[in-house]
Amino acid sequence: MNEHVQPATGAPLFDPLAPEFIRNPYPHYEKLRTTDPVHVTQHGMYLASRHADVSLVLRDKRFGKDYPGRMERRYGPDIMKEPMIRNFALTMLQQDAPDHTRLRGLVVKAFTARRVEDMRPRIQQIVDETLDHIIPQGKMDLIEDFAFRLPVTVICDMLGIPLEHREMFYTGARDSGRILEPVPLTPEEIKQGNARQAMAKMYFDQLFDLRRKNPGDDLTTQLLQAEEDGSKLSNDELYANIILLFGAGHETTVNLIGNGLLALFRNPDQLALLKAKPELITNAVEEFLRYDSSVQMTGRTALEDVELGGRHIPKGEAVLCLLGSANHDPAVYPDHPERLDITRPNVRPLSFGGGIHHCLGAQLARIEAEVAISTLLRRIPDLRLDDAENPEWRPTFVLRGLKQLPASW
């Protein structure tokens, strides 16, 4: 294994689940970019922190997913027998071509620019109804009461989940992202994940039966018909990718809205500017994505020996791409990347990934955040956070977001 740089204290340069790292990873990223930009972690994975290296890994065909191989190297030869791991391997997120091409092709029509833009009035309706209900109370948790409800409702609409079934989705635990973390799962976490998997499968099997009998104008029906018309989806693939669409369809958007609101209230000049010029909201959302991305990292595997940032990456080794670090790289954002600037020009964050795995729902997430944040600021102009300086972060690194964000007016 290549030698890697460690600080004099012996503490690892990259300790993503440490409380201080979760609270503010950006100083740690700066240290990585300047001292060891292609770093080897204590778990033996390569870490890319500069924008140029991250962009290359995301787009270069010499890198792929090779998810089963990656998991077996990390956990041993029996890991793919675990239901939660086996299910995740069948998602388009973890597939290489040609399976990735086939799976994504079945879903992509639901996320075209036209289809997504046509959803804007429905998104506005959901936000307004949520605020109608909550404004008389004079206080709320901006995460659970506001940011969470919007994208969950939208993805339930898209998947055709009946209204009478939705309450469990609004109250469900938000702990599905642990599988994405670069720190290996414990046996107990795998056991718990398998149990959650079994519960979710029971529900979605019922939904599939319902939609086979009563087809609707929704994504679940479309995928079921694709499966039946030409065996394009196995039943396991159908289940895995519906679960993926539900999780990806709300988790990152909740965090985009929450992180964006926190950034605004921590920067009162930018908050005042956006209130004075609401037309800046589109650029502001791009800056929120850059400034404090709701997805901090994604991974690839070297499909052959590769040179990256002056370091040799052997075939089969995992490379973790620090999206949050790339978004703060002064080589791309020379004008104080550590500052929030909603007028910043040429903001092109890597928060939605890149290459063939660029996030399908990127534009939907942007529109949801635009409508949610601009409507909130317009309808509750005296909104204030209870504690902007010491918010409680979720104990995860890859999916960066707040546990809660109490506010009043």
Secondary structure as UniProt FT lines:
FT   TURN            8..9
FT   TURN            16..17
FT   HELIX           19..23
FT   HELIX           26..35
FT   STRAND          38..40
FT   TURN            42..43
FT   STRAND          46..48
FT   HELIX           51..59
FT   TURN            61..62
FT   STRAND          63..64
FT   HELIX           67..75
FT   TURN            77..78
FT   HELIX           79..81
FT   HELIX           83..89
FT   HELIX           92..94
FT   TURN            97..98
FT   HELIX           99..107
FT   HELIX           108..111
FT   HELIX           113..117
FT   TURN            118..119
FT   HELIX           120..134
FT   HELIX           135..137
FT   STRAND          139..141
FT   HELIX           142..147
FT   HELIX           149..159
FT   HELIX           163..165
FT   HELIX           167..171
FT   HELIX           176..180
FT   HELIX           187..213
FT   HELIX           219..230
FT   HELIX           235..266
FT   HELIX           268..276
FT   HELIX           278..280
FT   HELIX           281..291
FT   STRAND          297..302
FT   STRAND          306..308
FT   TURN            309..310
FT   STRAND          311..313
FT   TURN            315..316
FT   STRAND          318..322
FT   HELIX           323..326
FT   TURN            327..328
FT   TURN            330..332
FT   TURN            337..338
FT   TURN            342..343
FT   TURN            351..352
FT   HELIX           355..357
FT   TURN            360..361
FT   HELIX           362..379
FT   TURN            381..382
FT   STRAND          384..385
FT   STRAND          392..393
FT   STRAND          402..404
FT   STRAND          406..408
//
